[in-house]
Amino acid sequence: MEKLSRFVLRHRRLTSLLTFAAVLLGGGALALLLPNVSENNAYPGMPGYEANQQIMNTYGTGGYERPFVPVIRFPDGMPVDSGPAVQAVRAAFDAVEEVTGARVVSYAGTGDDRFVGDDRRTTFGLVFGGPVEQGGIPGSALGEGAELDTAIDGAMRPLLPEGASLRVTGLDTLATGADAGGFNVPVKLAVTVGAAIILLAWVFRSALAFVPLLTAMIALPASFTGLLAASLLIDVHETTLIMIPLFGLGIAIDYALILVTRWREERGRGVTGDEAVHRAMATAGHAVVFSGAAVAIGLLAMIVLPIPLLRSLGVGGTLVAATSALVTLTVLPLVLSRAGHRLERGRAASSTAVREERASRAWTALARVVVRRRRIVLLGSAGVLTALSVVAFGINLDVPTTDDLATSGGGRDGLTMLEETGIPSGTLTSFDVYVPEEGDAGAVADVVRAVPGVHGVVAPGGQAWQRDGSALLTVLPFDEGGSEAGKDTVAAVIEAVPDGVLVGGNVTQQIDYVAVTYGAFPWMLAVLSLITFVMLARAFRSILLALKAVALNLLSLGAVLGAMVILWQWGWGTRELLGIQPDGAIGTFVPVTIFAFLYGLSMDYEVFILARMREEYDRCGSTMEAVVRGIGRTGRLVTCAALILFFSFASMATGGELDVAIFASGVALGIIIDATLIRSLLVPAFVAMMGKWNWWLPGWAAAVLRVPPSPLREESRAGQAERPVMSAG
């Protein structure tokens, strides 16, 4: 790293020109990316997705979208099968079809008693949103179909007889919190930048606080150039352009913060001029490199999955992390060399420089308490994390069920009307079956009707249900698709239908998604852990510290997922904190995405803290003193870096789609848990407990890793004369 800083400072003009060009190119790349981003969540190769695509391409409705369910209750003395009632039902649903372009089915079109309640006065229908390209109003499987909900009510109500009641229900009308609205990306960026300025001003207390922000402002546009190049190979999803600026802003500031803080520390020791830059790069520069590599390794989990959205996020995150590290290691030394001393001028800067020569008193005091009470601290913090990890085993990745959705409103009233008259709630997760031209729709319908768990099968005639030789069947299950019984019904239908017949629906696609994403996840986790172990064993020259880092990262992931269960499944405080009504489920893409982002981010802090402990141990030979000095030097920095990233993701969680809010809040919680329970308590307590074994790297392992060995040696007493420093990198 020192060689790189000397090269940069010898070629100042070239570095400046390349930086300016990178920013300009990044602006142009963003302009080219914006019109070409993808809005589709494609899952090629998954049977459920392919079935839904075939249904949408042929009929323009249904597929992944869940149906809306209008429920009508006629007044006393007017049974559903009476002439006036049948005419009213037919007229009402014909009006829906005309106004919305939707595909509809009801008792009037089928004569099927399964659309009639036990009281003979209640009936319902299924409405699948109409194709946009034909002027229709689409439905939604994301809880954003309020427009269709309103249109259905407006079309039907005027045509019902006096005394009849109408309620429109469905999973999407019940999922009242799924679309939370909220701030847009520029506002969220402004919130994050404002929080960063306050925190950086608290740390630096001089104009130097703006240097990490400058690094971020260079790294972000430069990363878009790489993303534009990547778009030649992958589809860049619009969600990537929403998340990457917030993620990139936080991580670029983090990397710059590490280097600038170490530069100030060297100046506090009396090192001046470019030599302070070189010394900072020789130590903190290695931490930045390893942190960037850790982030890339974590995001690898998303890149290799055959899910375009996740791959786009993974590539975008990797590019912005790599760009942030590169800018920190090239542009930042130049800025510090040219203007760092001027930015530090003034009374506040002078007093801070004196303080930087010493470790933080508060963090040093905390570290000494942790070292003294290491067993209690270790058991307490590990106990909390383990308890949260146990809760995580109850995570729900399925479609929401009505038990966890809105308890009041028109959607709930409609569901109550259905259930009161013996109509199963599984009808809200009705799904389509596509019968190709060579298939016999009648025979397939008979096969599906015989499947346990199926309440009914409808196959009306007309263009909305029969087109180009194919036919659509709609299956009404007894049990909701989000329940185990409902998933079993879907699986049984898939097993029963003949070859060539495609089973679609929201639940079918969700089942396939979970199987593909999480089926190979344990193996992927093992590979990532092995790669990380090798990398960290080289960085720390220690077997135990590398094993501990991997184990704590996995424990951290479990704790975060447990916290997500409490917040989003159990709903404890969610509405009060975020103003969003949870739906009792965690989005299927959320756990793997949280893992990918947090695995690298938490390793970011791990590398910085343990590298400093290793450095202090090589200096003084005492584990206890290395822990105290390491935490004393890094505690305030890690806290500031964590808070900046926390505000980045917390601002993202304040509005937008429910899945995005869940993901962002999960990363924000993970950052806080990691920076407090793990890095500030559990890590120093563990290192203090293990003593000299932390620093052991036998000769055979050192030869494999191609680093110098670190034999076991007796501990020196704290405060002993310092030994020469060996760089931890």
Secondary structure, 3 states (H helix, E strand, C coil): CHHHHHHHHHCHHHHHHHHHHHHHHHHHHHHHHHHHCECCCCCCCCHHHHHHHHHHHHHCCCCCCCCEEEEEECCCCCCCCCHHHHHHHHHHHHHHHHHHCCEEECHHHHCCHHHECCCCCEEECEEECCCHHHCCCCCCCCCCCHHHHHHHHHHHHHHCCCCCEEEEECHHHHCCCCECCCCCHHHHHHHHHHHHHHHHHHHHCCHHHHHHHHHHHHHHHHHHHHHHHHCCCCCCEHHHHHHHHHHHHHHHHHHHHHHHHHHHHHHHCCCCHHHHHHHHHHHHHHHHHHHHHHHHHHHHHHHCCCCHHHHHHHHHHHHHHHHHHHHHHHHHHHHHHHHHHHHCCCHHHHHHHHHHCCCCHHHHHHHHHHHHCHHHHHHHHHHHHHHHHHHHCCCCCCCCCHHHCCCCCHHHHHHHHHHHCCCCHHHHHCEEEEECCCCCHHHHHHHHHCCCCEEEEECCCCCCCEECCEEEEEEEECCCCCCHHHHHHHHHHHHHCCCCCEECCHHHHHHHHHHHHHHCHHHHHHHHHHHHHHHHHHHHCCHHHHHHHHHHHHHHHHHHHHHHHHHHHCCCCHHHHHCCCCCCCCCCCHHHHHHHHHHHHHHHHHHHHHHHHHHHHHHHCCHHHHHHHHHHHHHHHHHHHHHHHHHHHHHHCCCCEHHHHHHHHHHHHHHHHHHHHHHHHHHHHHHHHHHHHHHCECHHHHHHHCCCCECCCCCCCCCCCCCCCCCCC
